[in-house]
Amino acid sequence: MAREAIFNALTSMDAIVGAKVLDLFAGTGALGIEALSRGAEHCTFIERDRDALVSLQENIKTLNLTDRSTVVRADAISGLARYTKIDLVLADPPYDFVKWQQLLDQLSAPLVVAESGREITGITGWESTRAKRYGRTHVTYLRRVP
């Protein structure tokens, strides 16, 4: 439910078609793959778990998305500043993740969709433009403050 609602909202914001997407804590790649299926130009998937990476790479290959995807084995917080030409970040860390300020400080993208166990608020340099709850999942849409 949450994923469909996220992408319906992003579509209404005209934030997907032609976008360069960064999928952090990618897992099996569900969010980034959905973005690609809805017209994103390219998605970089960042995941550190080896087993999740195997599933992610199989999913990308099965769906013939290899040419529009980059898979990086790395921690989702370190080294993000090198991804400078990103339009949209999809972040779905473990629900106990608390390093939002540290993560967002490294991003140059104007829009971040964050899934969490709570609404993400009080992040310096970012404003919450929309927040929805789907069961125990909170989805917060964050825009960079100009």
C-alpha angles and dihedrals in degrees: 000000000000094000094052091047091048093053094043088054092046090049091052088050089051088234102132115049109090093359128144105227133198115203108199121196083013099180106175090351098250096146097044093043089051089052090051091048089054095053108278110155097222140353129204111203118204118194132148102194111097096211092049089050091055091053091044093052091046091051092050092048094046091052093046092240097128094109091055097042140075120191119203125187103215145111108280094232104047121079099005093134090077091067097080105149097061124130100184134022122201111197122185107164125165109293093248091060111129105169096094095131091051091048096045093046089067097050126095095186116113095220132045127180108202126193115199146144087259139024112278110235140154097040111155111237094017135083128203108236097176137007128186134175123218109183105302093342119098116198116199123187109209126193124193112250109237 
